[in-house]
Amino acid sequence: MSGRKIITGLTQALAHAQGEATNIRERRIKVEDSVNVREIRKKLSLTQHEFALQFGFSVAAVRHWEQGSRVPEMSARVLLTLIDRDPSYVRRALGMDEELPQPAQKKCACG
């Protein structure tokens, strides 16, 4: 990218931020400002660890979101919104089988 393109881009970004009309194409995605991560996870009957593992979050991030000490950034909110609306779609998109293997049942050593 040439220096001229960078300067043009920065000039357009500044004009846009100041509310001036520019030729910038913009697409807005409607995502809830806040998502209830615990509610989404519980609806799927997953532990924090399982939820994080399945959808690519860190366990610490899930814990912080649920405790309210941190708020998911926009990209995480988009994914969380999709998970909430259609978890099957997200699992397929991530290449996961629809039916995930269930933990093995412990056999009773009863006589």
C-alpha positions in Angstrom: 0.0 0.0 0.0 1.4 3.3 -1.0 1.8 6.2 1.4 -0.7 8.2 -0.5 -3.4 5.5 0.0 -2.6 5.4 3.7 -2.9 9.2 4.0 -6.2 9.2 2.0 -7.6 6.5 4.3 -6.6 8.3 7.4 -8.1 11.6 6.1 -11.3 9.8 5.3 -11.4 8.1 8.7 -10.9 11.4 10.4 -13.6 13.1 8.4 -16.0 10.2 9.1 -15.2 10.4 12.9 -16.0 14.1 12.8 -19.4 13.5 11.1 -18.4 14.9 7.7 -19.9 13.3 4.6 -17.4 11.0 2.9 -17.5 8.3 0.3 -16.9 5.6 2.9 -19.0 2.5 2.7 -20.2 1.5 6.1 -22.1 -1.5 7.3 -23.5 -1.7 10.8 -24.3 -5.0 12.5 -27.0 -5.0 15.1 -25.7 -6.7 18.2 -27.1 -6.4 21.6 -24.9 -4.1 23.8 -24.7 -6.7 26.4 -25.2 -10.4 26.3 -25.9 -12.7 29.2 -23.1 -15.3 28.8 -24.2 -17.4 31.8 -27.8 -17.6 30.4 -26.5 -18.7 26.9 -24.2 -21.3 28.5 -26.8 -22.6 30.8 -29.3 -22.9 27.9 -26.8 -25.2 26.2 -26.3 -27.2 29.5 -22.5 -26.6 29.3 -19.9 -26.0 32.0 -17.8 -22.9 31.6 -14.9 -25.1 30.5 -17.1 -26.9 27.9 -18.5 -23.7 26.6 -15.1 -22.1 26.2 -13.7 -25.2 24.5 -16.5 -25.6 22.1 -16.7 -22.0 20.9 -13.0 -20.9 21.2 -13.1 -18.7 24.2 -10.7 -18.8 27.1 -12.2 -20.2 30.4 -11.0 -17.0 32.1 -12.9 -14.8 29.7 -16.1 -16.8 30.2 -15.7 -16.6 33.9 -15.0 -12.8 33.8 -18.0 -12.2 31.6 -20.3 -14.1 33.8 -19.0 -12.4 37.0 -19.5 -9.0 35.3 -15.9 -8.0 35.8 -15.4 -7.7 32.0 -17.6 -7.1 29.1 -17.2 -9.1 25.8 -15.7 -7.0 23.0 -17.8 -6.5 19.8 -16.4 -9.5 18.0 -17.1 -11.8 21.0 -20.6 -10.3 21.3 -21.3 -11.1 17.7 -20.3 -14.7 18.2 -22.2 -14.9 21.5 -25.3 -13.5 19.8 -25.0 -16.1 17.0 -24.5 -18.9 19.6 -27.6 -17.7 21.5 -29.7 -17.6 18.3 -28.5 -20.7 16.5 -25.9 -22.8 18.3 -26.3 -25.6 15.8 -25.3 -23.3 13.0 -22.2 -22.1 14.8 -21.2 -25.7 15.6 -21.5 -26.6 11.9 -19.6 -23.5 10.9 -16.8 -24.4 13.2 -16.8 -27.9 11.7 -18.1 -29.7 14.8 -20.5 -32.6 14.8 -24.0 -31.7 15.7 -24.2 -34.4 18.3 -21.2 -34.0 20.6 -20.0 -37.0 22.4 -21.3 -37.3 25.9 -19.0 -38.0 28.9 -18.7 -41.7 29.5 -21.0 -43.0 32.3 -19.1 -44.6 35.2 -20.0 -48.2 35.5 -21.2 -49.4 38.9 -19.1 -52.0 40.5 -22.2 -53.3 42.2 -22.5 -57.0 42.8 
